[in-house]
Amino acid sequence: MNESNRQRKVAQIIQEDFAEYFRKQAKESKQTFLVTVSDVKVTADLSIAKIYLSIFPTEFRTQIMKEINENKAQYRNFMGQKMGKQVRIIPEVNFYLDTTLDDVEKIEKELKGEGDNPIL
């Protein structure tokens, strides 16, 4: 099913707002890490936003995803402040870890013969 223009616009606004928010959080943190909003999908009724995050370095992934999921209400509140006048319902936010780049790297290693697959 294709996304409507409204879904794409709302997803783009969410992606830009959260990208800036996570950039500021990383800058203020004592640890050095990077959280990138790689994609946002919004349901047709605009009630749920699925936000896909890439986190580097990888050793911080579990800890950061745990903190983000514990503070979902705070993130939804942030989103309400940013886009409250543009939508009637502030979408519920769900965060997912995007491992696409890891998968690409793993496949490239396998193709070069550096992975776990035996060469036949």
KEKE-3310 file (N, C-alpha, C; in steps of 0.2 Angstrom, whole numbers, plus 5000, padded with zeros to 4 digits):
npx = (5004:5003:5010:5002:5002:5001:5005:5018:5023:5021:5029:5041:5043:5043:5055:5065:5063:5066:5079:5087:5084:5090:5103:5107:5106:5116:5127:5127:5129:5141:5147:5153:5144:5133:5117:5106:5092:5085:5074:5056:5040:5023:5007:4992:4981:4988:4991:5001:5019:5032:5049:5065:5081:5098:5113:5128:5144:5142:5143:5135:5122:5112:5110:5107:5095:5087:5086:5079:5067:5062:5059:5048:5036:5041:5047:5036:5029:5038:5036:5023:5024:5032:5024:5011:5001:5000:4994:4980:4980:4993:5005:5007:5023:5035:5050:5063:5078:5088:5097:5102:5114:5123:5120:5122:5136:5140:5135:5144:5156:5154:5153:5166:5173:5177:5169:5158:5154:5158:5170:5165)
npy = (4994:5011:5026:5040:5058:5066:5057:5055:5068:5071:5061:5065:5077:5072:5065:5075:5083:5074:5070:5082:5083:5072:5074:5085:5079:5070:5078:5085:5075:5065:5054:5048:5047:5043:5045:5042:5046:5035:5031:5035:5029:5031:5027:5025:5032:5041:5039:5031:5031:5024:5024:5023:5019:5022:5018:5022:5021:5003:4997:5005:5003:4994:5000:5014:5012:5006:5017:5026:5019:5019:5032:5035:5043:5055:5059:5058:5069:5079:5079:5083:5096:5101:5099:5101:5110:5106:5094:5084:5073:5068:5057:5040:5035:5023:5015:5008:4998:5001:4990:4990:4994:4986:4974:4975:4977:4964:4956:4960:4956:4942:4940:4943:4933:4933:4930:4919:4909:4894:4893:4886)
npz = (5000:4996:5003:5008:5003:5015:5025:5022:5023:5037:5042:5038:5045:5058:5057:5054:5066:5077:5073:5075:5089:5094:5090:5098:5111:5110:5109:5122:5130:5140:5135:5119:5106:5092:5086:5074:5064:5054:5047:5046:5048:5046:5051:5042:5048:5055:5068:5074:5075:5068:5072:5066:5071:5070:5078:5084:5092:5091:5104:5112:5109:5115:5128:5125:5117:5127:5136:5128:5125:5138:5140:5131:5133:5136:5124:5115:5120:5117:5103:5102:5106:5096:5084:5087:5082:5069:5067:5072:5080:5091:5086:5093:5098:5092:5094:5084:5082:5069:5059:5046:5040:5046:5042:5028:5028:5034:5023:5013:5018:5018:5004:5000:5006:5019:5029:5039:5031:5023:5009:4994)
capx = (5000:5007:5009:4999:5006:5001:5009:5025:5025:5021:5035:5047:5043:5045:5062:5069:5063:5070:5086:5089:5084:5096:5110:5108:5107:5123:5132:5127:5131:5148:5149:5153:5139:5129:5110:5103:5085:5086:5068:5050:5034:5017:5001:4987:4977:4993:4991:5007:5025:5038:5055:5070:5087:5105:5116:5135:5146:5138:5142:5130:5115:5107:5109:5103:5088:5083:5084:5074:5060:5059:5056:5044:5031:5044:5048:5029:5027:5042:5033:5017:5026:5034:5019:5004:4997:5000:4990:4975:4982:5000:5006:5011:5030:5038:5057:5066:5085:5090:5103:5103:5121:5127:5118:5126:5143:5140:5135:5150:5161:5153:5155:5173:5175:5179:5164:5158:5152:5164:5170:5164)
capy = (5000:5017:5031:5046:5064:5068:5052:5057:5075:5070:5057:5069:5082:5069:5063:5081:5085:5069:5070:5087:5082:5067:5077:5089:5075:5067:5084:5086:5069:5064:5049:5050:5042:5046:5042:5044:5044:5033:5031:5035:5026:5033:5023:5029:5036:5045:5037:5028:5033:5020:5028:5018:5023:5019:5020:5021:5015:4998:4995:5009:5002:4992:5005:5019:5010:5005:5023:5029:5016:5021:5039:5037:5048:5062:5060:5060:5076:5084:5079:5087:5103:5103:5098:5101:5114:5104:5087:5084:5068:5067:5049:5036:5033:5017:5016:5002:4998:5000:4987:4989:4995:4980:4968:4976:4975:4957:4953:4962:4951:4935:4940:4943:4927:4934:4928:4912:4904:4891:4894:4879)
capz = (5000:4995:5008:5006:5004:5022:5029:5020:5026:5044:5043:5036:5050:5064:5056:5055:5073:5081:5071:5079:5096:5096:5089:5104:5116:5110:5110:5129:5134:5142:5131:5112:5102:5087:5085:5067:5062:5047:5043:5050:5045:5050:5049:5038:5052:5058:5076:5076:5071:5069:5071:5065:5073:5069:5084:5083:5091:5092:5111:5116:5106:5120:5133:5122:5115:5133:5138:5123:5126:5144:5140:5126:5134:5135:5116:5112:5123:5113:5097:5103:5106:5089:5078:5089:5078:5062:5067:5077:5085:5091:5085:5098:5095:5094:5092:5082:5080:5062:5058:5039:5038:5049:5037:5022:5030:5034:5017:5009:5021:5015:4997:5000:5008:5025:5034:5042:5026:5019:5002:4991)
cpx = (5004:5005:5006:5004:5007:5005:5017:5028:5026:5028:5041:5048:5046:5053:5066:5069:5067:5077:5090:5089:5089:5102:5112:5109:5114:5128:5132:5129:5139:5151:5149:5149:5135:5122:5107:5096:5085:5080:5062:5044:5028:5011:4996:4983:4981:4993:4997:5013:5030:5044:5061:5077:5093:5109:5124:5139:5142:5137:5137:5123:5110:5105:5105:5096:5084:5081:5079:5067:5057:5056:5052:5039:5034:5045:5041:5027:5031:5039:5027:5019:5028:5029:5012:4999:4996:4995:4985:4977:4990:5001:5009:5018:5032:5045:5060:5074:5085:5097:5105:5110:5125:5126:5122:5133:5144:5140:5141:5156:5161:5155:5162:5177:5178:5175:5164:5157:5159:5164:5170:5168)
cpy = (5006:5022:5037:5052:5066:5063:5054:5063:5074:5066:5061:5074:5078:5067:5069:5083:5080:5069:5076:5086:5077:5070:5081:5085:5072:5072:5085:5081:5068:5059:5051:5045:5046:5042:5046:5041:5041:5032:5032:5033:5028:5029:5028:5034:5041:5044:5034:5030:5028:5023:5023:5022:5019:5022:5018:5024:5009:4996:4999:5007:5000:4997:5011:5017:5009:5012:5027:5026:5018:5028:5040:5042:5055:5064:5062:5067:5081:5084:5083:5094:5106:5103:5098:5105:5111:5097:5088:5079:5067:5059:5046:5035:5027:5017:5009:5003:4997:4997:4986:4989:4989:4975:4969:4975:4968:4953:4954:4957:4944:4935:4940:4937:4927:4932:4921:4907:4901:4892:4887:4879)
cpz = (5000:5001:5005:5007:5011:5026:5028:5023:5034:5046:5043:5042:5056:5063:5057:5063:5077:5079:5075:5086:5098:5095:5095:5110:5116:5111:5118:5133:5135:5137:5123:5108:5097:5086:5079:5066:5055:5043:5048:5045:5049:5047:5045:5042:5056:5066:5078:5072:5073:5067:5071:5066:5072:5075:5083:5089:5093:5100:5115:5114:5111:5125:5131:5120:5122:5136:5134:5124:5133:5144:5134:5127:5134:5128:5113:5114:5118:5106:5097:5103:5099:5084:5081:5085:5070:5061:5073:5082:5085:5091:5091:5094:5097:5090:5090:5080:5073:5061:5050:5037:5040:5044:5031:5023:5030:5028:5013:5012:5018:5008:4996:5003:5015:5031:5037:5037:5023:5012:4999:4984)
residu = (MET:ASN:GLU:SER:ASN:ARG:GLN:ARG:LYS:VAL:ALA:GLN:ILE:ILE:GLN:GLU:ASP:PHE:ALA:GLU:TYR:PHE:ARG:LYS:GLN:ALA:LYS:GLU:SER:LYS:GLN:THR:PHE:LEU:VAL:THR:VAL:SER:ASP:VAL:LYS:VAL:THR:ALA:ASP:LEU:SER:ILE:ALA:LYS:ILE:TYR:LEU:SER:ILE:PHE:PRO:THR:GLU:PHE:ARG:THR:GLN:ILE:MET:LYS:GLU:ILE:ASN:GLU:ASN:LYS:ALA:GLN:TYR:ARG:ASN:PHE:MET:GLY:GLN:LYS:MET:GLY:LYS:GLN:VAL:ARG:ILE:ILE:PRO:GLU:VAL:ASN:PHE:TYR:LEU:ASP:THR:THR:LEU:ASP:ASP:VAL:GLU:LYS:ILE:GLU:LYS:GLU:LEU:LYS:GLY:GLU:GLY:ASP:ASN:PRO:ILE:LEU)
# end
